Amino acid sequence: RQTPDRERSSMKRLLFSLALIFSFAPAFAQLVQQASKEDLIDKLTPPAPPTTRSLRNLAPKPVTVDLSINIDFDSARLKASSKPLHNNLAQAMTSERLSALKFKVEGHTDAKGKNEYNQELSARRALAVQAYLIDQNVAAERLQAEGKGASELLVPEKPLASENRRVRITLLP
């Protein structure tokens, strides 16, 4: 058994490591271009609460998935090439594991253009995905649409990269 000082030191190293990992999380973010219904269910299922008292006060990372939604440049019209991903997302959201949960649909743009325009465009993109999900039998009261503009770039070192133009699905508390 470790001494109390060694236990505290080990816990401090663990917490420092977790903080370091989470601080670099955006750099490791992955944009989902194709995912099965099962993959999306796994990605959007909330984690089990921590079982140890010492980790209980750590704020859990929000459950999100960034989707590569094919949308015409300067448009909110969803392309047919994204239909399989949309369908899988709708099926995941209506699955038994996720059917009682609520989600935020966030629209994002790249940094090209004025902030006000990007904000409005991202909101229209979020609403387009939300409308599609509702058409696929996801209950409207389970979805909240929000435009983020270019405020949360997926690839901040490349503000004009196409990967920044995306839709993020976030589990609501």
C-alpha positions as CSV (number, residue, x, y, z in Angstrom):
1,R,0.0,0.0,0.0
2,Q,1.2,3.5,-0.9
3,T,1.7,6.2,1.7
4,P,-0.8,9.1,1.8
5,D,1.9,11.4,0.3
6,R,2.5,9.0,-2.6
7,E,-1.2,8.6,-3.2
8,R,-1.6,12.3,-3.4
9,S,1.4,12.6,-5.7
10,S,-0.1,9.8,-8.0
11,M,-3.5,11.5,-8.0
12,K,-1.9,14.9,-8.9
13,R,0.0,13.2,-11.8
14,L,-3.3,11.6,-13.0
15,L,-5.2,14.8,-12.8
16,F,-2.4,16.7,-14.6
17,S,-2.4,14.0,-17.3
18,L,-6.1,14.3,-17.8
19,A,-6.0,18.1,-17.9
20,L,-3.2,17.8,-20.5
21,I,-5.2,15.4,-22.6
22,F,-8.3,17.5,-22.6
23,S,-6.4,20.7,-23.4
24,F,-5.2,19.1,-26.6
25,A,-8.5,17.4,-27.4
26,P,-9.5,19.9,-30.2
27,A,-6.3,19.0,-32.0
28,F,-7.3,15.4,-32.1
29,A,-10.9,15.9,-33.0
30,Q,-12.1,13.7,-35.8
31,L,-14.6,14.6,-38.4
32,V,-17.0,11.8,-39.1
33,Q,-17.7,11.4,-42.8
34,Q,-19.3,8.0,-42.8
35,A,-20.5,6.1,-39.8
36,S,-22.9,3.3,-39.2
37,K,-26.0,3.5,-37.0
38,E,-24.1,1.5,-34.4
39,D,-21.0,3.7,-34.5
40,L,-23.1,6.8,-34.0
41,I,-25.0,5.2,-31.1
42,D,-21.7,4.4,-29.4
43,K,-20.3,7.9,-30.0
44,L,-23.5,9.6,-28.6
45,T,-24.1,7.3,-25.6
46,P,-23.3,9.1,-22.4
47,P,-20.4,7.7,-20.4
48,A,-21.1,5.9,-17.1
49,P,-20.5,8.1,-14.1
50,P,-17.2,7.6,-12.3
51,T,-17.2,5.0,-9.6
52,T,-14.4,6.4,-7.5
53,R,-15.0,9.3,-5.1
54,S,-11.8,11.1,-6.0
55,L,-12.8,11.5,-9.7
56,R,-16.4,12.4,-9.0
57,N,-15.9,16.2,-9.2
58,L,-14.2,16.2,-12.6
59,A,-16.4,17.7,-15.2
60,P,-17.1,15.1,-17.9
61,K,-16.2,16.0,-21.4
62,P,-19.4,16.7,-23.4
63,V,-20.5,13.9,-25.7
64,T,-20.2,15.2,-29.2
65,V,-19.7,14.0,-32.7
66,D,-18.6,16.2,-35.6
67,L,-20.2,15.2,-38.8
68,S,-19.0,16.0,-42.3
69,I,-22.2,17.1,-43.8
70,N,-21.9,17.8,-47.5
71,I,-23.4,21.2,-48.1
72,D,-22.9,23.5,-51.0
73,F,-20.5,26.4,-50.4
74,D,-22.4,29.5,-49.1
75,S,-25.6,27.4,-48.8
76,A,-27.6,25.5,-46.2
77,R,-29.0,22.9,-48.8
78,L,-28.0,19.4,-47.8
79,K,-26.4,17.4,-50.6
80,A,-27.7,14.0,-51.5
81,S,-24.2,12.5,-50.9
82,S,-24.7,13.1,-47.2
83,K,-28.1,11.2,-47.1
84,P,-26.6,7.9,-45.8
85,L,-24.9,9.7,-42.9
86,H,-28.1,11.6,-42.1
87,N,-30.2,8.4,-42.2
88,N,-27.7,6.6,-39.9
89,L,-27.8,9.5,-37.5
90,A,-31.7,9.5,-37.5
91,Q,-31.7,5.8,-36.9
92,A,-29.2,6.1,-34.1
93,M,-31.3,8.9,-32.4
94,T,-34.4,6.8,-32.6
95,S,-32.7,3.7,-31.3
96,E,-33.5,2.2,-27.9
97,R,-30.3,3.5,-26.3
98,L,-30.7,7.1,-27.4
99,S,-34.4,7.5,-27.8
100,A,-34.9,9.3,-24.5
101,L,-32.0,11.7,-24.9
102,K,-32.0,15.3,-26.2
103,F,-29.4,16.7,-28.6
104,K,-28.1,20.0,-29.8
105,V,-27.5,20.3,-33.6
106,E,-24.7,22.9,-34.1
107,G,-23.9,24.4,-37.5
108,H,-20.3,25.6,-38.1
109,T,-18.6,27.5,-40.9
110,D,-15.1,28.2,-41.9
111,A,-13.6,31.7,-41.2
112,K,-14.2,33.1,-44.7
113,G,-16.6,36.0,-44.7
114,K,-18.1,38.3,-42.1
115,N,-18.9,37.0,-38.6
116,E,-22.6,38.1,-38.8
117,Y,-23.1,36.3,-42.1
118,N,-21.3,33.1,-40.9
119,Q,-23.4,33.1,-37.8
120,E,-26.6,33.3,-39.9
121,L,-25.4,30.6,-42.4
122,S,-24.4,28.2,-39.6
123,A,-27.8,28.6,-38.0
124,R,-29.5,27.8,-41.3
125,R,-27.3,24.7,-41.7
126,A,-28.2,23.5,-38.2
127,L,-31.9,24.1,-38.9
128,A,-31.6,22.1,-42.2
129,V,-30.1,19.1,-40.4
130,Q,-32.7,19.4,-37.6
131,A,-35.5,19.5,-40.2
132,Y,-34.1,16.4,-41.9
133,L,-34.0,14.5,-38.6
134,I,-37.5,15.5,-37.7
135,D,-38.6,14.3,-41.2
136,Q,-37.0,11.0,-40.2
137,N,-39.1,10.7,-37.1
138,V,-36.8,12.2,-34.5
139,A,-39.1,14.1,-32.1
140,A,-38.7,17.8,-32.5
141,E,-38.7,18.4,-28.8
142,R,-35.5,16.3,-28.5
143,L,-33.6,18.6,-30.9
144,Q,-32.2,22.1,-30.4
145,A,-30.5,23.9,-33.3
146,E,-27.8,26.5,-32.9
147,G,-25.5,28.3,-35.3
148,K,-21.9,28.8,-34.1
149,G,-20.5,30.6,-37.1
150,A,-16.7,30.3,-37.1
151,S,-16.4,30.6,-33.4
152,E,-15.3,27.0,-32.8
153,L,-13.1,25.9,-35.7
154,L,-12.3,22.2,-35.8
155,V,-8.9,23.0,-37.4
156,P,-8.0,26.5,-35.9
157,E,-4.6,26.5,-37.6
158,K,-6.4,26.3,-41.0
159,P,-9.3,28.7,-40.6
160,L,-10.5,28.3,-44.2
161,A,-10.3,24.5,-44.3
162,S,-13.4,22.7,-45.4
163,E,-13.3,20.5,-42.2
164,N,-14.4,23.6,-40.3
165,R,-17.7,23.6,-42.3
166,R,-19.6,20.9,-40.4
167,V,-22.4,20.0,-38.1
168,R,-21.8,18.9,-34.5
169,I,-24.2,16.8,-32.6
170,T,-24.0,17.3,-28.8
171,L,-25.8,15.4,-26.1
172,L,-27.7,17.8,-23.9
173,P,-27.7,17.3,-20.1
